[in-house]
Every structure is written in structure tokens, then in C-alpha cells.
């Protein structure tokens, strides 16, 4: 399948009005490229494999709209056949009208033809098996080598929403979990995403794991990863909701019943989470945090101490940090 992409260079402050205006002529599903910092709400959604801080916002935005190209070369909008030149003219006319009452920046339009992209399978070119110490992480399209068959193996495929274990923050958490894990460990993973941390804890002998996440898509991601790694359904239970603000989720998770709580979240969210999560950790239990960009360790350490925990250690990998503490 082929698509015609109409790409507009504009200003971030004009994004919404342009998207709304072009929606009215049949252009839907805009792809937005800008350098606007994440909002507080967006940060709360980012519970796994957190990307580095982006470049400073320069006020420039690119909006891309895609229209399917039929076999006869025509395009279709609102159920009617049209062509590239007509759509280009409509976009130009709408942008000219907007210029009359607001600044839209350059408002230039570029047009190009693009093929359908198989995002999931394209990962196969870049994602290959790798080790996290003695743990082999391997995708479904690669075979386990003979010399690795006696190792701990995490089977996982990359997806569009959740992590694979490649990110430094995930690896920091896994190392700390292994350090404090016992056969009696009951673990809570806040923002479990694809369930990697809980699944790894069970692979290394944890008794039970519970996970929470905001994204309903996490349910299927966790189910698939449990199945791929032979994790019994009764060993890992997850629920959708915000443990920071929702009393119902706090009650379902349970109080003072976890030997290890792990949270791979942004530092700002960890500060909000920490005074809440203490209600769920056993006395003497371990609290493992990551997703902390270097330079924000002290912020998290302070929140941990103020919540009544003692900091055991701070570990680093790349530009990320992990703070591990004990509930006194």
C-alpha cells in the first residue's frame, strides 16, 4: 500500500488549530514532530524504558497527514476520489485563511510518496539477543545457541508501547532485584509495562508478583510475555490504574505485604509515588527506583528519606541512576 504524505512546517502554538482545520476537509490522524517538553500528564504515562531528555523547544513543528494512494493513482478523502494537486490546493487555501488572524510560521507544504511501514518487523533489523549479566534476552526470530541453553532466558519481542530490557533503567532494576530476591519474595512493580521486571523476578525464584500500569494495552503485553516465558497465571497478577491517586487500586494492591517494590518511572513521578508506596512495603522491605536521569538522584533520595526509608545505595548505568532503599 502506498501513501501520499503532506507535511506542513509551522509553529507549535499553531498545531491544534491547523489539525482541527484540516480535519474539516478530511485530513485525519496528524503525525506531530516538535520539541515541546512533556507535560506532567505525559510523564506519568511513561513508566518504562524512559527516553533521554530531548533538545530545547525551538517553537517549530512539523505536521504530517497521510492519504492512501489507490491502484489507479487517485487519492480518496471523505469517500470521494481526488488527486494530489487538489488536496495541496485545499491545504494551501486553509493555511492562507489562518494567516489572516494568527501566526503559523512558514506554513510551507512538502509532498512525498511513502510505502506502508511494518514497524514491528522492522525491529528485527536492530533488535538482537543480548545479555544482562547472566540473563539472556532473546527475540522470537532468533535461536538459542547450544552454549546458552542452560542459562536463564527471557523471551521477549519488541512492540510499539513497552520496553524490551535494553534500556539502562530496566537493567539497573533487574540487577537490584536479583541482589535482594529470596524464595519468599512477593514483589510489586509499579508501572509494569510489558511485565519484564516481574517476570524476571519470578524466573529468579520470587514467590509472587503484582503489577500496576496506567495503559490498558499493558494487559495483553504482560499476558503474551508470561506465556512466552512459561509463567503460571497465578504467579503474576496485574491491574490497570494509578496507585498514586486511586484508593481503589491501593486497596487491591494491598498494604504492608511486599518484600520488594520496584518503580522504573521518571524522577518527578517517583517523588509523588514514594510517600504513597510506603503503605504497601513490609517492614524491612526493599524499595528499588530507577528512571532517574543523572543529576536528579538527590531529589529522589530526599523523597525516600522523608518517607521514612533509609537509602542503601545509588547505582548508575549510562546517564541513568537507580536508588535502592529499605523500609525501617
Buried (B, 14 or more C-beta within 10 A) or exposed (E): EEBBBBBBBBBBBBBEBBBEBBEEBBBEEBEEEBEBEBEEEEBBBBBBBBEEEEEEEEEBBBBBBBBEBEEEEEBEBEEEEBEBEEBBEBBBEBBEEBEEEEEBBEBEBEEEEEEEEEEEEEBBEEBEBEEBEEBBBBBEEEEEEEEBEEEBBBBBBBBEEBBBBBBBBBBBBBBBBBEBBEEEBBBBBBBBBBBBBBBBBBBBEBBBBBBBBBBEBBBEBBBBBBEBBEBEEEBBBBBBBBBBEBEEBBEBBEEEBBBBBBBBBBBBBBBBBBBBBBEBBBEEBBBBBBBBBEEBBEBBBEBBEEBEBEBBEBBEBEEBBBBBBBBE
